[in-house]
Structures are given as structure tokens and as C-alpha cells.
Amino acid sequence: MYGNELDEKAKIVAAKREENLKFEHARLTADEKDALLLKYHPDRIKSQFEELKIGPNKGQKAPIELAAVLQGKPRYDVDHIDLNHIDYTTDVLVIGGGGAGTSAAIMASEAGAKVLLVTKLRVGDANTMMAEGGIQAADKPNDSPAQHYLDAFGGGHFDGKPELVYTLVNKAPSVIKWLNDLGVEFDKEEDGTMVTTHGGGTSRKRMHACKDYSGAEIMRTLRDEVFNRPDQITVVDFTAAVEIIKNDKGQACGAVLMNIETGELRIAKAKVVIIATGGAGRMHYQGFPTSNHYGATADGLVLGYRAGAKLLYQDSLQYHPTGAAYPSQILGKLVTEKVRSLGAKLINKDGEVYIHPLETRDVNASGIIREVKEGRGVENGVQTAVWLDTPMIDMIHGEGTILKSIPAMYNMFIKYGIDIRKEPILVYPTLHYQNGGIEINKTCHSNVENLLVAGEASGGVHGTNRLMGNSLLDVVVFGREAGIEAGKMFSGINETDNSKLSLQHVKDFEKERDAAGIKSDVQSPKILPVYHHGNPEFEGKVIPGAYN
């Protein structure tokens, strides 16, 4: 029980549950969706974006917080960095230890490459670990990659790069098989058939899950596979990349690394560099809470941008419609879309179903924001929100479904005395995913030679909105593709050609900053967020959940 006036508000939902269970809200038309997004989606608030003054995307807009780090000061004076003292020499340098980075490392090692994987926290401390609902793949008789393509391309507002969406959906079935063969414990029927469900914006049941621990199970398996290859993959943890190193031909050939515990700098030289640093939720754009892990601070975008890599859709973020809005201890934590795919509906304070629960994420997020702004949200002392009527799930599928299918959700709330089998929960959009990133082609190349990018740090796969289950798919598909491509490249790159390591591009970037009159003292990459009242980044802002 909530144990306060929220109990009375929850009774309104309970009183209409039987009626709402039978009611099927019509899907919005394309025009209705566009109007809703235009008025209420955070990406459409012009005052929250600014024009970039320098770099490959000069003249384009970016979130204010992202623009600050993209155009920020380097963390170190490059004249004081000794590039002649090389600490690590490798064939392939992978920056990032999440699903994309580990997949890339595994596939590059399969090709015989010596791999150095560096990660600023530990292997697996990534958004991959926190993904819950599942991974899409059209591998059932009533489905096809072509149908998956239409869902994904349309769900991204037709902004995705066609060749990337094509690669995503066509590689999906083989990726599921690969993960299953590695040992991922997917949900299966007694005869071994994989269980699949719907997600928002999907026309077929193609969501493969491991209860609601899908990302953790996939990450566990990939991490173990990396650690099982010590002769091929060297892991250096608690180490962040702070600059990409290029040679005098303009090719990426390594990185400056910083031990985040000691501050010591190390130089890594490589034939191929793969950026797989993940997302940006801990930038707290527009003051939103986030579902992201602690290290999600857009580092890869900064590293690539300073090295000359072009960004795509850097102004597009995904606000997951159902972040926990009560109690304060879990504000912003993800309430997986699987809750809605199992039948829970979104309900306003009047007990009304106001939207279809499986509209695309940007539409449902905008719908919740509309209900709150127009006075139909539920005041609760933490974050005005709407109800997600979870008791509907057991009513639809039978008692025990919640404990069987979404145990993580049950456990997250029951520790605060909220039994989601009996009581609805309060939700509000949470900053969840970086739709855009460094622009890549289908083999993960950026426009900087020998610099590949995979996973959430890349841009173009999802257009300007991502469907549920396509993120875990993205990180594994394109992590593998980056590793395969690096495995093809490394043997053809001569490390004895006497090309000189250089950070001249960083000096050139600083000159460009000066010429543009940028006076900001913001240093980048950010590395880790800082949560305290004296942090100047928070002046004049309320960052929900930041001080809990």
C-alpha cells in the first residue's frame, strides 16, 4: 500500500479497472501523432537547443548540455602528453565495455586480432546491463526481416539510414542464434520454441526476452566470453579515453587513456579504433531523470567530434515513457515496456485510458507529458505522473504472470511496499536513449579513417526514434559488424610505416574554439557526472533524483 492519499487516488483506477480492461483505445492517426509530438515532445522545445559554432556539424543544433561538451576544452594540454612513450600496442583498440564493445572485441579476436578493450568503469557497467524488455528479431514463420524493416524504419520517422536499418533487421535472426549458442537463457516454451511478444510500434510478436533481465543476461554472457579469451583480449578497466590519437595521414591510430582512480595518462597505439562508449543519459538534458548507468556521459561523441567525425541526429533523444515516478528512491528507473506489452494500460488521474499503451515511445512519452501539463496528472510529492495499471497483467494472463515474466519490476517496487500485482504504479518519461551519434555506414566506418563506431554512440540506425528491443539488437549487430570489419582491416595496416602519432587535431580544435569566441571553461569528455549542490552545472536547475 502507498499508505497516504495516493491510496485514495489509486482506488479511482481500481474502480474502473474492469471497464478499462475491456476498452481498447484507438491508435492515433499519423496527423494526430505529429501534432502531439510537435506540441509536447522535449526534442521540439527550441529553447533547449543551440547552434554548434565549430566542428564537423557547425551550424546544426544540439542540446545545450551536449553542445557545451562537444565544444568544450580538452582535459589536458596536449603539448604535455608524451606520444613517444607507448604503454599499449595492439591491433584493435575497443573503447567501451558494454554490449557493443564486448561484441566487437569477440569478433575481432575471432579474426586473429590482438584486442585491447578499455572501459572507464568495469566490463558490463553499461546501458546494455540495464536493458530489460527484450531484443527484436523476425525469426518466426509469420514474420520477416522485411516486416521488421518497415516497423523500424517507420518507427524512426523514416529518418534512419536505409542501409543501416537493412543490416539491423537482416542480421537479427543470426544474432539471436549466436547469443543462444553462447549461452543466453532466452525464455522458451517446453518444446524449446522461443517466447516472443509485442513491443511498441511492432506489427508482429518478435521480442525475445530473458524475463525482464534481458540486458543483464546478454551482458553476462558477452562479458564471460571476453574473459574467456585472455590470450586474445586484454581488458583495462577504470580507464577512460580522453582523446583519439591520429597519425600524420589523418587516420585514427590510438587513444590517450586516463586512469580514473589515479589520474595517470597512458598511450595506446592501435591499427583500428572502435568507439563503443554508449549513451548520454547522465547529461540530464532539460533536467530529466534518467534510466542510464552512471557512466553514460556522451564521451564517444566528444572524442569522435574532436577528431573530425561527423554526427547525425545529435539533436534527437529518446525519453522512455515509463520511468518510475514514485517513490523518490527509484525516480527515473526504467519500467520496462514489457509491462505494457503484457497488457498494463496508461491511466490518468480520472481513471481514463487516454492513449494506446503500445504507441511508439516518443508518442507515449508526449502523451504522458500532455496529461501532466493539462492537469490530468497524479500529484504525488515526487514527480507529477500518470498511472500504469499493472494489476491488469495477472487479470489478463492469470495469477503469477507478473512474478514469472517481470520479476525485476516486482522486486523494484515491493521493497518500497508497493505490490504491482495489486496496485498500479506511477510513471513519467525518463531520459533513456541517444538516438543520434557519430554517423556510420553499414560496416561501422565513420568519416575518419580507421575509426569505427558501434552501439548507442553511433547515429543513423534508429532515425529519430527507436523501437523497443532494437537497442539490444543494435549493440550486438553493429558491435559484431565493427569487430568483423576491424578483423578484416588490421592485417592490411602496416604498423612499421613510420607514420607519426599526433594530437594536432586537438590543437586545431582549440584554435577553432578561440576563433569562434567560445570562452566556456567546460572540460570534456565529461567522464562521470557530479551530483552535489555546489556543482555549477546545476545552478538554476532542479535535477530530479540527483540529490537522493
TADA-V26008 format. One record per residue. N is the residue number from 1. RES is the residue in three letters. PHI is phi as a letter, one per 30 degrees, with the letter a starting at -180 (NA if undefined). PSI is psi as a letter, one per 20 degrees, with the letter a starting at -180 (NA if undefined). Layout:
# TADA-V26008
n=N res=RES phi=PHI psi=PSI
n=N res=RES phi=PHI psi=PSI
This chain:
# TADA-V26008
n=1 res=MET phi=NA psi=q
n=2 res=TYR phi=d psi=h
n=3 res=GLY phi=i psi=k
n=4 res=ASN phi=a psi=a
n=5 res=GLU phi=d psi=i
n=6 res=LEU phi=d psi=h
n=7 res=ASP phi=e psi=g
n=8 res=GLU phi=d psi=h
n=9 res=LYS phi=d psi=h
n=10 res=ALA phi=d psi=h
n=11 res=LYS phi=d psi=h
n=12 res=ILE phi=d psi=g
n=13 res=VAL phi=d psi=g
n=14 res=ALA phi=d psi=h
n=15 res=ALA phi=d psi=h
n=16 res=LYS phi=c psi=j
n=17 res=ARG phi=d psi=g
n=18 res=GLU phi=e psi=g
n=19 res=GLU phi=d psi=g
n=20 res=ASN phi=d psi=h
n=21 res=LEU phi=d psi=h
n=22 res=LYS phi=d psi=h
n=23 res=PHE phi=d psi=p
n=24 res=GLU phi=c psi=o
n=25 res=HIS phi=d psi=p
n=26 res=ALA phi=d psi=q
n=27 res=ARG phi=d psi=q
n=28 res=LEU phi=d psi=q
n=29 res=THR phi=d psi=r
n=30 res=ALA phi=e psi=g
n=31 res=ASP phi=d psi=h
n=32 res=GLU phi=d psi=h
n=33 res=LYS phi=d psi=g
n=34 res=ASP phi=d psi=g
n=35 res=ALA phi=d psi=g
n=36 res=LEU phi=d psi=g
n=37 res=LEU phi=d psi=g
n=38 res=LEU phi=d psi=h
n=39 res=LYS phi=d psi=h
n=40 res=TYR phi=b psi=i
n=41 res=HIS phi=d psi=p
n=42 res=PRO phi=e psi=h
n=43 res=ASP phi=d psi=i
n=44 res=ARG phi=c psi=j
n=45 res=ILE phi=d psi=o
n=46 res=LYS phi=e psi=h
n=47 res=SER phi=d psi=i
n=48 res=GLN phi=c psi=j
n=49 res=PHE phi=b psi=q
n=50 res=GLU phi=b psi=q
n=51 res=GLU phi=d psi=p
n=52 res=LEU phi=d psi=p
n=53 res=LYS phi=c psi=i
n=54 res=ILE phi=b psi=r
n=55 res=GLY phi=j psi=r
n=56 res=PRO phi=e psi=h
n=57 res=ASN phi=c psi=k
n=58 res=LYS phi=e psi=p
n=59 res=GLY phi=j psi=i
n=60 res=GLN phi=c psi=r
n=61 res=LYS phi=c psi=q
n=62 res=ALA phi=b psi=q
n=63 res=PRO phi=e psi=q
n=64 res=ILE phi=e psi=g
n=65 res=GLU phi=d psi=h
n=66 res=LEU phi=d psi=g
n=67 res=ALA phi=e psi=h
n=68 res=ALA phi=d psi=h
n=69 res=VAL phi=d psi=h
n=70 res=LEU phi=d psi=h
n=71 res=GLN phi=c psi=j
n=72 res=GLY phi=d psi=r
n=73 res=LYS phi=d psi=q
n=74 res=PRO phi=e psi=q
n=75 res=ARG phi=d psi=h
n=76 res=TYR phi=b psi=q
n=77 res=ASP phi=d psi=o
n=78 res=VAL phi=d psi=i
n=79 res=ASP phi=d psi=i
n=80 res=HIS phi=c psi=j
n=81 res=ILE phi=c psi=p
n=82 res=ASP phi=d psi=o
n=83 res=LEU phi=d psi=i
n=84 res=ASN phi=d psi=i
n=85 res=HIS phi=c psi=n
n=86 res=ILE phi=c psi=p
n=87 res=ASP phi=c psi=h
n=88 res=TYR phi=b psi=p
n=89 res=THR phi=b psi=p
n=90 res=THR phi=b psi=r
n=91 res=ASP phi=d psi=g
n=92 res=VAL phi=b psi=p
n=93 res=LEU phi=c psi=o
n=94 res=VAL phi=c psi=p
n=95 res=ILE phi=c psi=o
n=96 res=GLY phi=k psi=p
n=97 res=GLY phi=c psi=k
n=98 res=GLY phi=c psi=b
n=99 res=GLY phi=d psi=g
n=100 res=ALA phi=d psi=g
n=101 res=GLY phi=d psi=g
n=102 res=THR phi=d psi=h
n=103 res=SER phi=d psi=g
n=104 res=ALA phi=d psi=g
n=105 res=ALA phi=d psi=g
n=106 res=ILE phi=d psi=g
n=107 res=MET phi=d psi=h
n=108 res=ALA phi=d psi=h
n=109 res=SER phi=d psi=h
n=110 res=GLU phi=e psi=h
n=111 res=ALA phi=d psi=j
n=112 res=GLY phi=j psi=j
n=113 res=ALA phi=d psi=q
n=114 res=LYS phi=d psi=p
n=115 res=VAL phi=c psi=p
n=116 res=LEU phi=c psi=o
n=117 res=LEU phi=c psi=o
n=118 res=VAL phi=c psi=p
n=119 res=THR phi=b psi=p
n=120 res=LYS phi=d psi=i
n=121 res=LEU phi=c psi=c
n=122 res=ARG phi=c psi=r
n=123 res=VAL phi=e psi=p
n=124 res=GLY phi=j psi=i
n=125 res=ASP phi=d psi=n
n=126 res=ALA phi=a psi=r
n=127 res=ASN phi=d psi=h
n=128 res=THR phi=e psi=g
n=129 res=MET phi=e psi=h
n=130 res=MET phi=c psi=i
n=131 res=ALA phi=d psi=q
n=132 res=GLU phi=c psi=g
n=133 res=GLY phi=d psi=h
n=134 res=GLY phi=l psi=a
n=135 res=ILE phi=b psi=p
n=136 res=GLN phi=d psi=q
n=137 res=ALA phi=a psi=p
n=138 res=ALA phi=d psi=n
n=139 res=ASP phi=b psi=k
n=140 res=LYS phi=c psi=q
n=141 res=PRO phi=e psi=h
n=142 res=ASN phi=c psi=j
n=143 res=ASP phi=b psi=r
n=144 res=SER phi=a psi=q
n=145 res=PRO phi=e psi=h
n=146 res=ALA phi=d psi=g
n=147 res=GLN phi=d psi=h
n=148 res=HIS phi=d psi=g
n=149 res=TYR phi=e psi=g
n=150 res=LEU phi=d psi=g
n=151 res=ASP phi=d psi=g
n=152 res=ALA phi=d psi=g
n=153 res=PHE phi=d psi=g
n=154 res=GLY phi=d psi=h
n=155 res=GLY phi=d psi=h
n=156 res=GLY phi=c psi=j
n=157 res=HIS phi=i psi=k
n=158 res=PHE phi=i psi=k
n=159 res=ASP phi=c psi=i
n=160 res=GLY phi=d psi=q
n=161 res=LYS phi=d psi=o
n=162 res=PRO phi=e psi=g
n=163 res=GLU phi=d psi=h
n=164 res=LEU phi=d psi=g
n=165 res=VAL phi=d psi=g
n=166 res=TYR phi=e psi=g
n=167 res=THR phi=d psi=g
n=168 res=LEU phi=e psi=g
n=169 res=VAL phi=d psi=h
n=170 res=ASN phi=d psi=h
n=171 res=LYS phi=d psi=i
n=172 res=ALA phi=e psi=g
n=173 res=PRO phi=e psi=g
n=174 res=SER phi=d psi=h
n=175 res=VAL phi=d psi=g
n=176 res=ILE phi=d psi=g
n=177 res=LYS phi=d psi=g
n=178 res=TRP phi=e psi=g
n=179 res=LEU phi=d psi=g
n=180 res=ASN phi=d psi=g
n=181 res=ASP phi=d psi=h
n=182 res=LEU phi=d psi=h
n=183 res=GLY phi=k psi=j
n=184 res=VAL phi=d psi=p
n=185 res=GLU phi=d psi=m
n=186 res=PHE phi=d psi=q
n=187 res=ASP phi=d psi=p
n=188 res=LYS phi=b psi=q
n=189 res=GLU phi=d psi=r
n=190 res=GLU phi=d psi=h
n=191 res=ASP phi=d psi=j
n=192 res=GLY phi=j psi=i
n=193 res=THR phi=d psi=p
n=194 res=MET phi=d psi=p
n=195 res=VAL phi=d psi=p
n=196 res=THR phi=b psi=q
n=197 res=THR phi=b psi=r
n=198 res=HIS phi=d psi=q
n=199 res=GLY phi=b psi=r
n=200 res=GLY phi=e psi=p
n=201 res=GLY phi=i psi=j
n=202 res=THR phi=c psi=q
n=203 res=SER phi=c psi=i
n=204 res=ARG phi=b psi=q
n=205 res=LYS phi=d psi=n
n=206 res=ARG phi=b psi=j
n=207 res=MET phi=d psi=o
n=208 res=HIS phi=c psi=p
n=209 res=ALA phi=b psi=r
n=210 res=CYS phi=b psi=n
n=211 res=LYS phi=h psi=c
n=212 res=ASP phi=c psi=k
n=213 res=TYR phi=c psi=k
n=214 res=SER phi=e psi=g
n=215 res=GLY phi=d psi=g
n=216 res=ALA phi=d psi=h
n=217 res=GLU phi=d psi=g
n=218 res=ILE phi=d psi=g
n=219 res=MET phi=d psi=h
n=220 res=ARG phi=e psi=g
n=221 res=THR phi=d psi=g
n=222 res=LEU phi=d psi=g
n=223 res=ARG phi=d psi=g
n=224 res=ASP phi=d psi=h
n=225 res=GLU phi=d psi=h
n=226 res=VAL phi=d psi=g
n=227 res=PHE phi=d psi=i
n=228 res=ASN phi=d psi=j
n=229 res=ARG phi=b psi=l
n=230 res=PRO phi=d psi=h
n=231 res=ASP phi=d psi=i
n=232 res=GLN phi=c psi=h
n=233 res=ILE phi=b psi=o
n=234 res=THR phi=c psi=p
n=235 res=VAL phi=c psi=p
n=236 res=VAL phi=b psi=o
n=237 res=ASP phi=c psi=r
n=238 res=PHE phi=h psi=k
n=239 res=THR phi=b psi=p
n=240 res=ALA phi=c psi=q
n=241 res=ALA phi=d psi=p
n=242 res=VAL phi=c psi=i
n=243 res=GLU phi=a psi=q
n=244 res=ILE phi=d psi=p
n=245 res=ILE phi=c psi=p
n=246 res=LYS phi=c psi=r
n=247 res=ASN phi=c psi=a
n=248 res=ASP phi=d psi=j
n=249 res=LYS phi=c psi=i
n=250 res=GLY phi=i psi=j
n=251 res=GLN phi=c psi=q
n=252 res=ALA phi=d psi=p
n=253 res=CYS phi=b psi=k
n=254 res=GLY phi=l psi=a
n=255 res=ALA phi=a psi=q
n=256 res=VAL phi=d psi=p
n=257 res=LEU phi=c psi=q
n=258 res=MET phi=b psi=p
n=259 res=ASN phi=d psi=o
n=260 res=ILE phi=d psi=i
n=261 res=GLU phi=d psi=h
n=262 res=THR phi=c psi=i
n=263 res=GLY phi=i psi=i
n=264 res=GLU phi=d psi=q
n=265 res=LEU phi=c psi=q
n=266 res=ARG phi=b psi=q
n=267 res=ILE phi=c psi=p
n=268 res=ALA phi=c psi=p
n=269 res=LYS phi=c psi=p
n=270 res=ALA phi=b psi=q
n=271 res=LYS phi=d psi=h
n=272 res=VAL phi=b psi=p
n=273 res=VAL phi=c psi=p
n=274 res=ILE phi=c psi=o
n=275 res=ILE phi=d psi=p
n=276 res=ALA phi=b psi=l
n=277 res=THR phi=d psi=i
n=278 res=GLY phi=i psi=b
n=279 res=GLY phi=c psi=b
n=280 res=ALA phi=b psi=j
n=281 res=GLY phi=e psi=h
n=282 res=ARG phi=d psi=j
n=283 res=MET phi=d psi=i
n=284 res=HIS phi=h psi=l
n=285 res=TYR phi=e psi=p
n=286 res=GLN phi=h psi=k
n=287 res=GLY phi=i psi=j
n=288 res=PHE phi=d psi=q
n=289 res=PRO phi=d psi=r
n=290 res=THR phi=b psi=q
n=291 res=SER phi=c psi=i
n=292 res=ASN phi=d psi=r
n=293 res=HIS phi=d psi=r
n=294 res=TYR phi=d psi=h
n=295 res=GLY phi=c psi=j
n=296 res=ALA phi=d psi=n
n=297 res=THR phi=b psi=k
n=298 res=ALA phi=i psi=k
n=299 res=ASP phi=e psi=g
n=300 res=GLY phi=d psi=h
n=301 res=LEU phi=d psi=g
n=302 res=VAL phi=d psi=g
n=303 res=LEU phi=e psi=g
n=304 res=GLY phi=d psi=g
n=305 res=TYR phi=d psi=g
n=306 res=ARG phi=d psi=h
n=307 res=ALA phi=d psi=i
n=308 res=GLY phi=j psi=j
n=309 res=ALA phi=d psi=p
n=310 res=LYS phi=d psi=q
n=311 res=LEU phi=c psi=q
n=312 res=LEU phi=b psi=p
n=313 res=TYR phi=h psi=k
n=314 res=GLN phi=d psi=i
n=315 res=ASP phi=c psi=j
n=316 res=SER phi=c psi=o
n=317 res=LEU phi=b psi=q
n=318 res=GLN phi=c psi=p
n=319 res=TYR phi=c psi=o
n=320 res=HIS phi=d psi=p
n=321 res=PRO phi=d psi=h
n=322 res=THR phi=c psi=n
n=323 res=GLY phi=c psi=q
n=324 res=ALA phi=d psi=p
n=325 res=ALA phi=c psi=i
n=326 res=TYR phi=a psi=p
n=327 res=PRO phi=d psi=r
n=328 res=SER phi=d psi=h
n=329 res=GLN phi=d psi=h
n=330 res=ILE phi=c psi=k
n=331 res=LEU phi=e psi=p
n=332 res=GLY phi=j psi=i
n=333 res=LYS phi=d psi=q
n=334 res=LEU phi=d psi=p
n=335 res=VAL phi=c psi=o
n=336 res=THR phi=e psi=q
n=337 res=GLU phi=d psi=i
n=338 res=LYS phi=e psi=h
n=339 res=VAL phi=e psi=g
n=340 res=ARG phi=d psi=h
n=341 res=SER phi=d psi=h
n=342 res=LEU phi=d psi=i
n=343 res=GLY phi=k psi=i
n=344 res=ALA phi=d psi=p
n=345 res=LYS phi=c psi=q
n=346 res=LEU phi=d psi=p
n=347 res=ILE phi=b psi=p
n=348 res=ASN phi=d psi=a
n=349 res=LYS phi=d psi=h
n=350 res=ASP phi=d psi=j
n=351 res=GLY phi=i psi=j
n=352 res=GLU phi=c psi=p
n=353 res=VAL phi=d psi=o
n=354 res=TYR phi=c psi=i
n=355 res=ILE phi=a psi=q
n=356 res=HIS phi=d psi=p
n=357 res=PRO phi=d psi=i
n=358 res=LEU phi=c psi=k
n=359 res=GLU phi=d psi=r
n=360 res=THR phi=d psi=r
n=361 res=ARG phi=d psi=g
n=362 res=ASP phi=d psi=h
n=363 res=VAL phi=d psi=g
n=364 res=ASN phi=d psi=h
n=365 res=ALA phi=d psi=g
n=366 res=SER phi=d psi=h
n=367 res=GLY phi=d psi=g
n=368 res=ILE phi=d psi=g
n=369 res=ILE phi=d psi=h
n=370 res=ARG phi=d psi=g
n=371 res=GLU phi=e psi=g
n=372 res=VAL phi=d psi=g
n=373 res=LYS phi=d psi=h
n=374 res=GLU phi=c psi=j
n=375 res=GLY phi=i psi=j
n=376 res=ARG phi=c psi=j
n=377 res=GLY phi=d psi=r
n=378 res=VAL phi=c psi=o
n=379 res=GLU phi=d psi=p
n=380 res=ASN phi=b psi=j
n=381 res=GLY phi=i psi=i
n=382 res=VAL phi=c psi=f
n=383 res=GLN phi=a psi=o
n=384 res=THR phi=e psi=p
n=385 res=ALA phi=b psi=a
n=386 res=VAL phi=b psi=r
n=387 res=TRP phi=d psi=q
n=388 res=LEU phi=c psi=o
n=389 res=ASP phi=d psi=m
n=390 res=THR phi=d psi=h
n=391 res=PRO phi=e psi=i
n=392 res=MET phi=e psi=h
n=393 res=ILE phi=d psi=g
n=394 res=ASP phi=d psi=h
n=395 res=MET phi=d psi=h
n=396 res=ILE phi=d psi=g
n=397 res=HIS phi=c psi=i
n=398 res=GLY phi=j psi=q
n=399 res=GLU phi=e psi=p
n=400 res=GLY phi=j psi=i
n=401 res=THR phi=d psi=g
n=402 res=ILE phi=d psi=g
n=403 res=LEU phi=d psi=h
n=404 res=LYS phi=d psi=g
n=405 res=SER phi=c psi=h
n=406 res=ILE phi=b psi=l
n=407 res=PRO phi=d psi=h
n=408 res=ALA phi=d psi=h
n=409 res=MET phi=d psi=g
n=410 res=TYR phi=e psi=g
n=411 res=ASN phi=d psi=h
n=412 res=MET phi=d psi=h
n=413 res=PHE phi=c psi=h
n=414 res=ILE phi=d psi=h
n=415 res=LYS phi=d psi=i
n=416 res=TYR phi=c psi=j
n=417 res=GLY phi=i psi=j
n=418 res=ILE phi=c psi=o
n=419 res=ASP phi=c psi=o
n=420 res=ILE phi=d psi=i
n=421 res=ARG phi=d psi=h
n=422 res=LYS phi=c psi=h
n=423 res=GLU phi=b psi=q
n=424 res=PRO phi=d psi=r
n=425 res=ILE phi=c psi=r
n=426 res=LEU phi=c psi=p
n=427 res=VAL phi=b psi=q
n=428 res=TYR phi=a psi=q
n=429 res=PRO phi=e psi=q
n=430 res=THR phi=b psi=q
n=431 res=LEU phi=d psi=o
n=432 res=HIS phi=b psi=h
n=433 res=TYR phi=a psi=q
n=434 res=GLN phi=c psi=n
n=435 res=ASN phi=d psi=h
n=436 res=GLY phi=c psi=r
n=437 res=GLY phi=l psi=b
n=438 res=ILE phi=d psi=p
n=439 res=GLU phi=d psi=p
n=440 res=ILE phi=b psi=r
n=441 res=ASN phi=c psi=a
n=442 res=LYS phi=d psi=i
n=443 res=THR phi=c psi=j
n=444 res=CYS phi=i psi=j
n=445 res=HIS phi=d psi=p
n=446 res=SER phi=d psi=a
n=447 res=ASN phi=d psi=i
n=448 res=VAL phi=c psi=p
n=449 res=GLU phi=d psi=p
n=450 res=ASN phi=i psi=j
n=451 res=LEU phi=c psi=o
n=452 res=LEU phi=c psi=q
n=453 res=VAL phi=b psi=q
n=454 res=ALA phi=b psi=q
n=455 res=GLY phi=i psi=b
n=456 res=GLU phi=d psi=i
n=457 res=ALA phi=d psi=i
n=458 res=SER phi=c psi=r
n=459 res=GLY phi=b psi=q
n=460 res=GLY phi=j psi=h
n=461 res=VAL phi=d psi=g
n=462 res=HIS phi=c psi=j
n=463 res=GLY phi=i psi=c
n=464 res=THR phi=c psi=j
n=465 res=ASN phi=a psi=p
n=466 res=ARG phi=c psi=q
n=467 res=LEU phi=d psi=q
n=468 res=MET phi=e psi=p
n=469 res=GLY phi=i psi=i
n=470 res=ASN phi=c psi=i
n=471 res=SER phi=d psi=g
n=472 res=LEU phi=e psi=h
n=473 res=LEU phi=d psi=g
n=474 res=ASP phi=e psi=g
n=475 res=VAL phi=d psi=h
n=476 res=VAL phi=d psi=g
n=477 res=VAL phi=e psi=g
n=478 res=PHE phi=d psi=h
n=479 res=GLY phi=d psi=g
n=480 res=ARG phi=d psi=g
n=481 res=GLU phi=d psi=g
n=482 res=ALA phi=d psi=g
n=483 res=GLY phi=d psi=g
n=484 res=ILE phi=d psi=g
n=485 res=GLU phi=d psi=g
n=486 res=ALA phi=d psi=h
n=487 res=GLY phi=d psi=h
n=488 res=LYS phi=d psi=h
n=489 res=MET phi=d psi=g
n=490 res=PHE phi=d psi=h
n=491 res=SER phi=d psi=i
n=492 res=GLY phi=c psi=j
n=493 res=ILE phi=c psi=p
n=494 res=ASN phi=d psi=o
n=495 res=GLU phi=d psi=i
n=496 res=THR phi=c psi=k
n=497 res=ASP phi=d psi=j
n=498 res=ASN phi=i psi=k
n=499 res=SER phi=d psi=q
n=500 res=LYS phi=c psi=p
n=501 res=LEU phi=d psi=q
n=502 res=SER phi=b psi=q
n=503 res=LEU phi=c psi=k
n=504 res=GLN phi=e psi=h
n=505 res=HIS phi=d psi=h
n=506 res=VAL phi=d psi=g
n=507 res=LYS phi=d psi=g
n=508 res=ASP phi=d psi=h
n=509 res=PHE phi=d psi=g
n=510 res=GLU phi=d psi=h
n=511 res=LYS phi=d psi=h
n=512 res=GLU phi=d psi=h
n=513 res=ARG phi=e psi=g
n=514 res=ASP phi=d psi=g
n=515 res=ALA phi=d psi=h
n=516 res=ALA phi=d psi=i
n=517 res=GLY phi=i psi=k
n=518 res=ILE phi=d psi=o
n=519 res=LYS phi=c psi=i
n=520 res=SER phi=e psi=q
n=521 res=ASP phi=c psi=j
n=522 res=VAL phi=d psi=p
n=523 res=GLN phi=c psi=q
n=524 res=SER phi=b psi=q
n=525 res=PRO phi=d psi=q
n=526 res=LYS phi=d psi=h
n=527 res=ILE phi=i psi=f
n=528 res=LEU phi=b psi=q
n=529 res=PRO phi=d psi=q
n=530 res=VAL phi=b psi=p
n=531 res=TYR phi=c psi=n
n=532 res=HIS phi=a psi=q
n=533 res=HIS phi=d psi=h
n=534 res=GLY phi=d psi=i
n=535 res=ASN phi=d psi=o
n=536 res=PRO phi=d psi=h
n=537 res=GLU phi=d psi=h
n=538 res=PHE phi=c psi=j
n=539 res=GLU phi=d psi=p
n=540 res=GLY phi=i psi=j
n=541 res=LYS phi=b psi=q
n=542 res=VAL phi=c psi=o
n=543 res=ILE phi=c psi=o
n=544 res=PRO phi=e psi=p
n=545 res=GLY phi=i psi=i
n=546 res=ALA phi=d psi=h
n=547 res=TYR phi=c psi=j
n=548 res=ASN phi=d psi=NA
